[in-house]
Amino acid sequence: MNPADLAEDIHAPTLLLTGEHDPRVLPQEVEAIRARLGGPADLVVFPGAGHVGLHFADTALWRSSVSTFLNRQAPHTGRDLGVRTPPPTP
């Protein structure tokens, strides 16, 4: 199964986060998914990061990316949906 083939059925706004050195999902694969999504999509690449732990690779970039995306999706609330960094993965 190719995830890009399923992407066109997703019409909700989507935030894609990926590591620059992700050995499991190559940059061209993430771009193919983004290009085929049926709705708007943001793609954020974490420099030097791999497949997991993006919030540890660059906490500020993770927080900014997620907060910006969420705030853009819910502007009508009149408040910042600020995001806290998730707890460490066990």
C-alpha positions in Angstrom: 0.0 0.0 0.0 1.3 3.4 -1.0 0.2 6.2 1.5 0.2 8.7 -1.3 -2.5 6.8 -3.0 -4.7 7.2 0.1 -4.0 10.9 0.6 -6.4 12.2 -2.0 -9.3 11.0 0.2 -8.2 13.3 3.1 -9.8 16.7 2.8 -9.1 18.0 6.2 -6.2 20.4 6.8 -3.1 18.4 7.4 0.2 19.0 9.2 3.0 16.8 8.0 6.1 16.7 10.2 9.2 14.8 9.0 12.9 14.5 9.8 15.5 15.5 7.2 17.2 12.2 7.7 14.2 9.9 8.1 15.2 6.5 6.9 11.6 5.2 6.7 9.8 8.0 4.9 12.0 9.6 2.3 11.6 13.3 1.4 10.1 12.5 -2.0 7.5 10.2 -0.3 6.4 12.9 2.1 6.2 15.4 -0.8 4.1 12.9 -2.8 1.7 12.6 0.1 1.5 16.4 0.5 0.9 16.9 -3.2 -2.0 14.4 -3.3 -3.8 15.4 -0.2 -7.4 16.6 -1.0 -7.2 19.5 1.3 -4.6 22.1 2.4 -1.4 20.8 3.9 1.7 22.2 5.6 5.0 20.3 5.5 7.7 21.0 8.1 11.1 19.3 7.8 13.2 19.1 11.0 16.9 19.5 10.1 19.1 16.7 11.2 16.2 14.7 12.6 15.2 11.1 11.9 11.9 9.3 11.9 10.9 9.8 15.6 11.3 12.3 18.4 10.8 15.4 16.3 9.8 17.4 19.4 13.1 16.5 21.0 15.1 17.2 17.8 13.9 20.9 17.8 11.4 21.7 20.5 11.0 25.3 19.3 10.3 24.3 15.7 7.8 21.6 16.8 6.0 23.9 19.1 5.9 26.7 16.6 4.7 24.5 13.7 1.9 22.8 15.7 0.7 26.0 17.4 0.7 27.9 14.1 -1.2 25.1 12.4 -3.8 24.8 15.1 -4.3 28.5 15.5 -4.9 28.8 11.7 -7.5 26.1 11.9 -9.4 27.6 14.8 -9.1 31.4 14.5 -12.7 31.9 15.5 -11.9 31.0 19.2 -10.2 34.3 19.8 -7.5 32.6 21.9 -4.2 31.1 21.4 -4.3 27.3 21.3 -0.7 27.2 22.5 0.9 23.7 22.5 2.9 22.2 25.3 5.8 19.9 24.4 4.7 16.3 24.8 6.3 14.2 27.6 9.3 12.0 26.7 8.6 8.8 24.9 9.1 5.8 27.3 
